[in-house]
């Protein structure tokens, strides 16, 4: 806090301390800031327990007139003015043990914290949030900084709870090794070192046949851009050959947009694939390492017939995105009919349609929702973010926090699907391809934002920086 707020940390510091461990941390922090020159006041909510009691005694020994015991909501309300005048507020009201909405004194303290004019620093998590969820069950503190103790919790990363955490600072805590050994992580956070090990190797004497063949099936009148973006992304990810199957009316548009790809016109009906296109698509799939189905596919009888044909053909490596997922949601039994490996890349709305829940429910419980779906369906699932949760059939979940609002444009998901398909075709395992594709996709958006406003950056701009992003990830020094 002294590093982040050097002036405020020497001014009037007011700590809201509950009776548990977070309250003890808040008491300890207020005491040290006081010893370093601040003017600390602690409002202690109830009778402290365990280590919190020891910290209360230590604070009282140093600042006997600055510890105020609060026993009623009326007493707490009297401090609203002081709270608004504080230079720095420490939120130590509630911690990770909360199972529902705050009640009683803690609830009143949380509501009172909204009056703070100075920065609010939360201990471990903003009070009122649930540690293992993105849900906001009731009143919760809006923190400027959250000091995550020992490890990140799901609420730090999953919206809408994550919006209340402000800036995250991970505080290393010397817990006994046994504590870590007995704790199974809910998910793993991807970083550059991990992703570097997931990228497929490039053989020194390789050629276009060495690095995999991808077939992208999609497109419709008015959505030629989606399939074009996906095809170029597969090439940018390193695929040696990319074929694109599109409805005949948009053949010329796609061929002109992705000159490095081989474009095939298929039978169409009113601007989308006709039912007769399925047979031709199955012919093109032969000899392909990866098939990507869905970008700009459109909806109707023809696309639905095509999705069913591809899913039941038994291709060993299939990525399904966009309108391919819509067709799956209309006929969920197709998931069980596919015999090869399958990667699904839904955004929360598409995922909610697949599992029959509301989109906000899926987003708040993203880690467990992705884990369950991947296990139940036997697929690798990239449930798009922020953050994106990548789950395996074995129940592993990886989170990628790269990216920004530059990706909040139509077409960004098509680029991601193409990246995953290209990496998979190049030799990565399905889970590795999904993780590396998601991470590099987000990192490219971050690199773009270094020289331009996020609102003005488009999915096609990602191709400008992808060569640099992959170079950065491949570098030996990280």
N, C-alpha and C positions, 0 to 999 in steps of 0.2 A: 504493500500500500504506500510505503514511503517512496518507492520507485515510480509508481504510477501517478500518485497525487502528492508530490513533495510539499506543496503549500498546505493543502487541506489536512494532511496527516500531522501537521504541527498546530492545527487550529482546534476548533471545537469538534470533538469526536463523540458521537452518541452511538452506543451499542444496544441493540435489542436482543436480549439473551434469554433463550428458553432454558428449561431445567435439565436438558439432556446434553449430549456430547457437543452439538453445535453451539449451545450456549456457553459451554466451557471454553471452546475455541474463541468465541467472541470476547469473553472475559479476559482471556490471556492476551489477545491482540490489543484490546483496549488498554490493558496494563502496560504492555511494552511501548505502545505509542505514547502513553502518558509519561513513562520514564524517559522517553526520547524528546519530550518537550510539548506534547499535545495537552489539551485540556479535556480529559475523558469523563464521560458520564455513562453509566450502565443502568438500563432499566431491566431488572431481573424479574421474569415472569414466573412466579411460583417458587417452590422450594427446590433448589438444585440438587441433583442426585450424582453420586459417584464422583468422577473427576471434575464435573462441573462445580460441585460443592467445594473442592479443593481450590479451584480457580477463583471462586467467589471469595474465599477467605484470603487468598493471596492478593486479590485486587483491593479488598477492604483494608488490608494491612498497609498498602501503599497509598490508597486514596479513601480514607474512612468516610468522608462525606459525599463521595461520588457514586456510591452504590445505592440505588433506590429499589426497594422491593415493591413490586406491584401485585396486588392481590385482587383487584377488581377492574372491570372494564371502565368504570367511572374514573378511577385513579389514572388509568392509562390515557384517557382522553385529555386530561389536564396537561399532558406533555406535548400536545400537537404543535403548539407554538415553538417550543424548544427544538422539536424535531425539524421544523421548517427552517430554523436558523442554524442548524448544524452544518459545519463545513464538510463532514464526512459521516456517513451512517454505515454501521456494520449490522448486517442481517444474520443473526444467529438464533432465529426463533425456532425453526423446525429443521429436521435433517432427513436422512434417507429412510428412517423407519416409518414415515407417514404412509397410511394405507388409503386414506380418503380425504375429503375436503377438510380444511382446518376449521376448528370450532373454538368457542370460548375465548379466553385471553389471546391465544395465538392468532385467531382470526381477526380480532380487533387490532392487534399489533400490525398484522399484514396490511389491513386497510389503512391504518395510520401511516405506515411507511410511504404511502402514495403522496403524502404531503411533503416529503423530503425534497429540498431544493438542491442540496449538495449531492455528490455521487454516492451511490449505494453499492456496497461491496458485500456480496453474499458468501457465506461460508458453506462450501461444498455444493449447495444448490439453492436457488431462490426459494424461500419458505412458501409452502403451499403447493409446490410441484411434487409429483410422484417420481421417484428416482428411476424406475424401470420403464417409463412410458413418456410419450410426447403429449399426453393428455394434460389439460389444465382443469382439475376437478372443481375448483372454486376460486376464491380470492388467492392471488399469489403475488409475490413481490416482483417488481420490475427492477432488475439489477443492472448497473452499469458494468460491473465486473463480477464474475463468479470464480471463486477459488476452488477448483475441483481437487478434492483431497485424495491423493494416491492414484486415482484412475478416473477416467471419464465415465459418466453414467448415461444411459439412453436419453434422459431428459435434456442433457446438454446438447444433443445433436438432433433430436427429432422435434419438428414443429407440431403444434404451436408452442410447446413448452420452451423450446430452444430460443424463441424470440425474446423470452424474459431473462435469459442468462447474460446478455450483453457479451462483453469480451471474456473469453475463457482463458484462465491461467491454470495450468496443471501443476499442482504442488506435490513434490516428491515427499512421501511420508515413510519413515523407516519402520514399516510394519514388519513383524517377525516373518521370516521366510515361510514358515508353516502356514501363515494366513493366506499367502498367495498360492501355495501348493493345494490348499483345500478349497480354493475359489475357482470355479469354472467360468471363464469369460462368457458373457452373453453374445459377444461379437468381437471381431478383430478390426482394428482401424488400419487401412492401407496407407503405406508411405512409399517414398521413392525406392528405397532399398528393396522392399518386398516386391514391388511391381517390376523392378529391373530383372529380378530372377524369374518373373513370369513371362517375359517377352520371348518369343521363339527365336532360336539362334539363326543366324544367316550364314549358310555355308559359303566359304571363300570362293569356291568354284561353282557356285550354284547358278541356275539359269531360270527362265520363266516357268519351266515345268517343275523345278525344284520347290518353289515357294507357294504352290497350291493354286487350285482352280476354284473360283467362286461363281455360282450362278445366282443372280438377283432376279427375283420374280415379283413384278409389281407394276405400278403405274396405271393411270387412267386419264381420260381427257380432263384437263385442268389440274392434274397432279403429276405431271411429268417431272417436275423438280424433285419430288421425293425420291423416286427411283434413281434419278441421276446423281443426287447427293450420296445415296447409299453406295452406288457403284464406285464413285470416285473415292469414297472413304475406304472401301475394301482395297483399292489399289494403293492408297496412301499408307495403309496398315502393312503393306508388304506382299499382298497376294500377287502371284506371277501373272495370272490370267483371270480376267473378270468378264463373264458373259451376262447379258441383261435380256430378259424376256419381257416384252411389253406388248400391249394391244397395238395392232397395226396402225391405228390413226395417229399415235404419238411416236412412231418409230423415228421419223426424221428429226423431231425435237431432241430426243434422247441421244441419238447418234451424233448430233452436232454438239451436245452439251458435254459428253464424255467420250472424247475422241480415242482414248486409249482402250476403251472397252469394246467387246464384240456384241452388237445389239441384234436381237432376233425379233421380228414382228410375228405376233401370234393372232389367231382369229379373234375378232372383236364383235361386240354387239352394242351399239349406242355409245361407244367411247370406253367401254370396259371389256375385260375378257369375256368371250362367249363360252358356254359350256364345252364347246369343241376344242378350246385352247388347252384343256387339261392333258389330252393325249400328247400334244406337241411338247408341253412342259416336261412331261415324264421322259420323253426322248432326250431332251436337253440335259436332264439331271444325270444321265449316265456319264460316268467319268469325272464328275465334279466332286471335289473334296468337301465343299460346304455349299449348302443351299440356303439363301436368305429369302424368306417369303413375307410379303406384306407391305413394303413401303409404297404408299399411294395406290394401293390395290383397288380401292373402291369397294362398294357393297352391291349385292344383288345375286341373282342365280348363277351367273358365270363365275364371279370370284369365289362364291361359296363352293361350287363344284370343283374349282381348282384347288382350294385349300384342302378339301376332303381327299382329292386324288393324291396330293403331295404328302399329306400326313399319313396316308395308308400305304404309300409306296415303299416305306421302310428304308429311306435313305439314311445312312449312318450318322450324318451330321447336319442338323437343321436348326436355323435361327428363325423365329417367328416374331414379327413386330407389327405394330400399327393395325391396319385392317385385317391382317391375318389373325390377330388376337380377337378382333370383333367376331370373325367367323367361328373361332374356337369357342367363344362365349355362347354362341347360338347352338353349338353342338359339342358340349364338353366331353362327350364320349370319345371324341377323336384323340384326346390326350392319351388315352389308354391304348389306342390302336397303333400309335407310332412305336416302331421297334428299335430305332436308333437313339443316339444322344440328341437331346433337345435343349435349346437355350431360348427362353422367353424374355422379352424386354418391355414389360408394360409400364406405363406411367400409372399413378394412383387411380385415375378414373378407369383405365382399362383393367387394372387388377381388381378393382371393386366389382366390375361387371363379371369378371371370371369367377369370383368367389361369392358373389351375391351379398355384398355389404356396402355401406356408404363409403365414399372415398375418404372422408375425414377419419373414419374409424381405422381404415387400412393405414393411413399415414401416421396416426398416433401410435399404433402398435406395429410399426413397420418391421422391426427385427423379428418378432415372433410370428407375424403374419407371413413374412417371406420364408422363414424356416419351415413352417407347417406346410405351405403350398409346395415348396421344393421337394419336401419329403413325400407328401401325398401323391404328387404327380410324377416323381422320379425325374425331375428336370433341374437344370441350372436356371435360376431366376434372377434377373436383374431388375429389381423394383426401383424405378427411377426416383430421384430425389428432388430437392436436397434433404439429407444425404441419400445416396443410392445404396440400397442393401442388396448384396449379391449372395445368394444362398445356394447351397449344393444339395443333392439328394441325400447326402450323409448328415445333413443338419448343420453344417458349418455356415456361418454368416460373416461376411466382410462388409465393412462400411467404407465408402469413399466420400470424403468431404471436399474434394476439389470441385471447382466450378463457380459460377456466378450467374447473374441475371442475363448475361449475354446469351445463355442457353435457353432463355424463355421466349423463343421464337419457333414458329412452325418450321420443321426441317431439321432441328437439332437432334431429335431422336433418330431420324433417318441416318445422319452421320454416325451416331453411336452404333446403330445396328450394323452398318457397313464396317466400322472399325473392328467390332467383335468378330464378324465373319472373316475378315482378312487375316486377323491374328490367329484365329482357329485354323484356317486353311494353311497358314504358314508353319504349323507344328505345335502350337500351344495346346494344352489340354482345355476342355470346355470351361472349367471354372477359372483357369488362368486367363483365358482369352476374354472372358467377361470382366474379370477384375481389371486387367490391364487396359481393356478398351474403355471402361468407365473412367478410370483414373486419368488416362491420357486425354480423353475427351474433355474432362473438366479442367485439366492443367492447360490445355490449349486455350480455353476460354479465359483463364487467368492471365496467360501471356498476352493475349490480344488486348485485354483491359489495361495493360501497362502503357499502351500508347493510344487508347481510344475509349470513348464513353461506352459503357456496357449497353445502353439502350440502342446505340447505333450499330452495334456489331451483329452480323448476320451469320447463320450457319455456314454458308459458303466461305466466309472469312477464316474459318478454322483451318482450312487447307493451307493458308499462308504460313501458319506457325507450326503445323504438325511435324514437318521435318526437323525443326529445332527442338520441339518437345521430345520426340523420340531420341534425338541425339543426346539430350539432357538426361533422359532416363537410362540410356545405354552406357553413359559415361562411367568409367570404373570408380571414380571418386564420388559418384552420386550427385 
